[in-house]
Amino acid sequence: MINYLYREQNWKSQLNDLITDPQELLDILSLSPDVLLSGAILASQQFKLRVPRSFVDKMEKNDPFDPLLLQVLPHHLELEEHAGFITDPLGEEAATQLPGVLHKYESRFLLTLTGACAIHCRYCFRRHFPYQENLPKNKDWLEIKTYIESQPYINEVILSGGDPLTLSNQKINTWLERIASIPQIKFLRIHSRVPIVIPERLDQELLNTLACSRLKVILVIHSNHANEIDERTQYYLKQLHQHNITLLNQTVLLKGVNDSVKVLQNLSYRLFECNVMPYYLHVLDKVKGAQHFDLSQDHVTTLYNELLALLPGYLVPKLVREIAGEKNKTPIVTQFNPTR
């Protein structure tokens, strides 16, 4: 049975009722605050705790190592300095061409429409990104359009952020219409964590807007663990599929969260049950404050080879890392595997 509790709340009310106090989060999960709380308060001063209540409901109580909790609870280790972990690991400031426009790859470019997120993932590679200096305003559209038209190889626009699905339906529709007005653009990709953490965001108005666009719409969700995808989440993901929206998933490898082959295998199968195809398995971007999630190259290689042996090829996400200045995601080659 689907839990309809949160269906009684619209997505905006959920977005306005996030947990931002570490003490409240620990109380809800019946966790002793002694060690956890002091570090959480300090780390939250630098990168605020934000997590929807519906996502917290998927966590196990009395378990400080719950894989969903570890992704959102601020930790004192975030305050440590580590060589190689920097504020802009992907070189995005250098790739910013106009307000909101990141153009790193020839055929597609990325629009950061908002700095807001429904959830603050502690490993976020944009946790230090200067959003306020880089958000496009309505007056910037003509300049953005001119830039696209000056780059004839661009055929895809990627909406990112922050999280673009925290925007209103009206704003999303406005930007879709603008993008669709450029004949050379064929594809619209949306990267969002919201369908996992507040699935009610996928309301009928948004579904209709995406389904009626002349652009081929691809929604890339972000799930790291099968426990994130309950029946309620599955219901909304299937609504997207029924509206002919292509669904992909990207996962970040995180120490203590999903660094086991069984967890990754279960995630791929759970995604497939929801008509979502595994797309990318990202090695952690070396952003300052996330070093405690990092895995050794040997561990990553072993995990992936085991995953290749267990899953059919169509359910194996591509193992990649992103390197600043490169023109594409960099595949991490582990071993040759024949088609299965």
N, C-alpha and C positions, 0 to 999 in steps of 0.2 A: 504493500500500500504506500502511496505517496504521502509524505508529510505535508499537509496543506497549511500549516501554521503560518509560514511566511508568505504564502499566496494572498493572505488577507492584508498584507502590507504591500504598498507599491514600492517599486525600487527606490524612488526618491526618499521615502521615509526611512528605508533601511540605510541608505547612503548618508543620511543626516543623523543616524543613531549609531555611529561606529564606536567601538571601544577604543579609547585613547589613553586610558589610565592603567599602567601595569598592575597596580594593586587590584583593580576591579577584575582584570583578566585572571589573575592568580586566584582570587576569591571564587570566581565562577567555576574554575577548574579544581577547586578544593586543594590547592597547592600551598604548602608552607612558604611564606614570603622570605624567611631569613636570608638565605644566600642569594636567591634569584632577584629579589626586589631591588636591592641597592644598585646592582649592576644594570638592571632594566631601567631604573629611573635615570641614571647617568647617561646611558646610551640613547635613551629616548629624547634627551635634551638636544642631541645632535641630529637624530633622524627619528621623528616622532612615531610612536606606536599608532597604527591604524589597522583595525581589523573588524569586519562585519560580524555581528552576533550570530548570523546563520552559519558562518564558517567556523566559529568557535564551537557551535553545537555539534560539529563533526569530530571534535577532539575528545580523547579519552580523559575522563577526570582522574585525578591522583597520579598522573603520569607526566613527570617533568621532561620525559624524552619522547613524548608524542610527536610524530613526524610533521604534523600540521602546526603544532605549537612552536617547534624549533624554527620554522620559517618566518614567524612573526614576532616572537618575543625578543625584545632588545636584550643584548648580552654585553657584559663588561669587556669581553674580548674584542668587541668592535672598536674600542678606544685605543687599542694597541697599534703601534706603528710597525709595519713589516715591509722589508725591501721588495720592490716590484709591485706592490699594491698601491694604486694611485687613484686620484679623483676622476680622471678621464681615461680609462683603460682602452677605449675604442677610438680615441682621437676624434670625438664627435664635434668638439668645438672648432677644429680645423676644417671639418667637412660641412659646416653650416654655411650655406650659400646666401640665404635670405632669412628673415625671421620665420622660424618654424620649418625651414627646408634643410634637410640633411640629404646630400647627394653623394653617395659613396660608390654605388654600383651603376653601371652604364644604362641598363634598360629600366631601372626603377628608382624612385626616390621616395623619401619618407617625409611626411608632414607631422610635426608634433603640434597637435591642436590644443593640448592642455597639459598642465603639469600635475593635475589632480589624479589621484588613484583611490580606488575603493579599499585597497589594502597596501600596506607598506611591507614588502618582502625584504628581509634583512640583507639579502644578497644582491639587491637591485643595482645594476651597473649604472643607472642614472640617479643614484641617490644624492650625488653632488652636482647634478646638471643645473646650470643657471636658467631655469625655465622663464622667469619673468623677463629676461632680456631676449628671449628667443621664441615667444609665442606670436603667431601671425594674427593680425587684426583684419577686419573686413577691408580696410583701405589697402592692405597689402596684396589682395587677390590679383589685381591686374598685373602687378610685377611678377607674382608667382606664375601666372598664366604665360606671360611673355617668356619667362625663364624656361618653362616646359617646352614651349614651341620652338625655342632656340636649340633644344636638345632632341633631335628627331628620333633618337634611339629609345627615348623614354616611352614605354607603353603601359606602365603600371605605377599606380600611386599607392603607397602604404600609409595608412593612418595609424599613428602611434601616440605616445605621450611620455609621461603620464599614461592615462588610459582613455582612449577616445570614447568608450561607451559610458563614461561618467558625464558626457555632454548630453544635453537635451535632444529629443528627437528632432526638434526644429533646427537646431544647429547642425546636427548630422545631415539632415536632409538638404540644408543649404549648401554644405560643402560637397555633398554627393552631386548635386545639380551642377555646381561649378565645375567639378572635375569631369563629369560626363559631357559637358559642353565642348570639351577639347577632343576632336575626332581621333587623334593619335592614341589616346588612352583607351585601352581595351580591358584592363583588369583593375579592380580595387581590392586591396588586401587590408584587413583590419586586424591588428594585434591587440588582444584584450585578455585580461585575467578576470574581468567582471562575470562572464558566463559561469565561471567556476565558483566565485565567492558570493555573487548576488544574481543567481540565474533568472530571477523575476525581471531583470533588466531587459530580457528578450521578450518584450511585450508585443502585442499584435501590430501596433503602429510601426515599431522598428522593423519587424519582420516584413511587413508590406513594403516599407521603404526600400529595404535591401533587395527584396525579390523583384520589385518593379523597375529597378535600375537597368539601363541598357548595358551597363558594365557587368562583366563576370565578377561576382563577389566571392572572395575567399576570406573566411574568418579563421584566424589562427588563435586558438585558445592556449592557455598556459596552465598545465597541470603537472605536478611533480610526483603525485602519489595517488593510488587508486582510492584511498579513503576520502579524497576530496570530492569524489563523484558519487553522490547518493542518488536515490530514486528521483528525488525532486530535480536535481541537476540533470539527470538523464532525460527526464520529461522535456525540459526546455531545449536541450541539445537536439533531441529528435524533432522538435518543432522547426529548428533551423534546417535540418536535413530535408524535411517535408516541403520547405520553401525553396528547395534547389540551391541552397547555399553550401559551397564546398567547405568542409570542416577539417582542419588540421590541428595538430597539437605540437607544441614545443615544450621540452623538459630541460631543466638545469640539473646536472649532477651535483648533489649536495651531501657532504659528509654527515652521517647520522640521520639523514632523511630518506635517501633513496639509493644509497651506495651498496645495494645488494641485488643480485641478479633476479631473485624471486620477486622483489618489489617492482623492479622494472618490467619483468614479464607480466605480472598482474596488471600493471598500469596499461600496457599495450592491449591486453585482452579486454580490460574494462572500457578503454576508449573505443575499441572496435564494436563493443556492444551498443555504444551510443552513436554509431556512425561517424566516428572521428578517426582519421588516419594519423598514426604517429609520423611526425615530420622531422623534427630536429631533436637530437640529444646534445645539449650544449655542455662543453667543459666550462667551468666557472670563469667568468670574466674577472680579472684581477683588480677589482675595485676596492679602494680603501675602506676597511671596516668589515669585509666579508672573508678575511683570510681563514677563519676557523671552519669554513665550509669547504675548503680546498682539498682536492684529492691528488695523490701522486699519479704520475703518468703510468706507472706500472699497474696501479690499482684500476685506473680507467681502462687500460688495455685488456686486463684480465676480465673485468666485468663485461666489456663489450663482446669479447670472444665467446664468453659463456652465453651471452644473450643471442648471439648469432646461431649458436648450436641449438638453442631451445625454441626459438620462434621461427615461423615461416617468414620468408623474406619480406613480404608485404607489410608485416607488423614490426619490422626492425627500423627504428628511426635512424637517420643519418647522424653519425657522430662527428661533430664539428667544433671548431673554435673560431672566434672572430679575432682577427689581428688588425690593429690600427693601420690604415693606409692600404690594405689589400683590397682588391676589386671584387672579392667574393668571400663567402664563408670558406674557411679552410678545412677540407675533410681530414679526419684523422684516420689514417690507414692502419689497420691492425694486422689482418691476414687475408689472404685470398679465400673467398667463399663461393663455390659454384652456385648457380641458380637452383633453388629448391622448389 
